[in-house]
């Protein structure tokens, strides 16, 4: 079984890179061969971990994150990036968590493939 790490650092709004990263994560996590998928959100992508954001598609990005969590994808927000954006004490989407650079390093070494957006 393969392990795939997706690192997203593009902001959730104003660019389709974040959306593309989530879409890839969904496509991978929903495969019959069930690869292990991990997502690490960095820089402005950490805002994606906040619930109740309204976008033009309704609940699109949050719904994608919730589906990924339901499919067993481990989603972490970079601690340093989250703290720099004032997210440290805010509630996150259920199933997501603050992660550390050490955890990202371990996930990178354990991954068969690393994809960045």
N, C-alpha and C positions, 0 to 999 in steps of 0.2 A: 504494500500500500504506500502511496506517495504522500508526502507532506508538503503543502504549498503555503508559503507565507506571502501575504499581500500587504504591502506598506502603502498607505494612502497619506499623502501630505498636502494634496490640493484642497482648497476650501470647498465645502459642500455646495455653495452657490456661486454662480458667475463662471463656472467652468464645468465641463462634462467629465473631467477626469475622475472626480470622486464617484460620480454615478457609474462610470465605466468600471471602476474598481469593485464597487458593490455588485454590479451585474456579473462580473467575472466570478466573484466569490459565490454568488447564488448558483451560477451554472456549474461550478466545480462541486459545491457542497451537495447538489441535487443529483449527482451522477450515480449510476448503479454501482460503480466500483468504489464509491465512498472514500475519496482521498481525505486526509486530514487537512482542513483549511483553517488557517489562523489569519486574523486581520489586525494590524497595528496602525492606529491613527496617530499621525504626527502633525505638528505645525497647526495650521488653520483647520485641518480635518478633524481635530479633537472636538470641535463644536458639534460634529455629527452625533456625539454621544448624548447630547441634551434632548430630553423628551419635549413633546408638545410644540414643535416648530411647525408652523403652517407654511407650506409652499404652494405653488400654483397647481400642483398635482394632488392636493389634499394632504394625505399623510404618507406620501411616496417614500421619502428617504427613511423616515422612522420605521415605516412598514417593512422596508427592505432589511434594515438592521434587525428588527424583531424576527423576521423570517430566518435570517442567518443564524441568530441565536437559537431559534427553535430547531434548526438543522444541525446544531452542535458546534457551530463555529465559535471559537474563542476570539472575542473582540476586546482589545485593550487600547486605552488612550495613553499616550506618552505623558507621564507625570509632570515633567518639566514644562512641556508645551501646554498642558491643561492648567497648571498653576499660573503660567505667564498670562493666560487668558481669563483668569478669575473663575475657573471651573472647579477648583479643588473641593469646595464645600457644597456644590450644587448636586441635586439628584440626577442620576444618569438613567438612560434607558435600561430597563431590567435586563440583566444578563451581560451587560458591558461592565468594564472595570478599569480603574486606573492601573497602568503598568509602568515598569521601569525600563531604563535603557539596558540593564543587565538581563531582563526578561527578553527584550528584543534581540540581544546578542545570542542568548540561548536558542531562541526560536529560529534565528538565522542559521546557526550552526546545525540545528536539527532538520532544517528544511531541505528537501530535494530541489525545490525551485523557489526563487524569490522574485516577485513581480512588484514593481513600484508604479504608482500613479501620482 
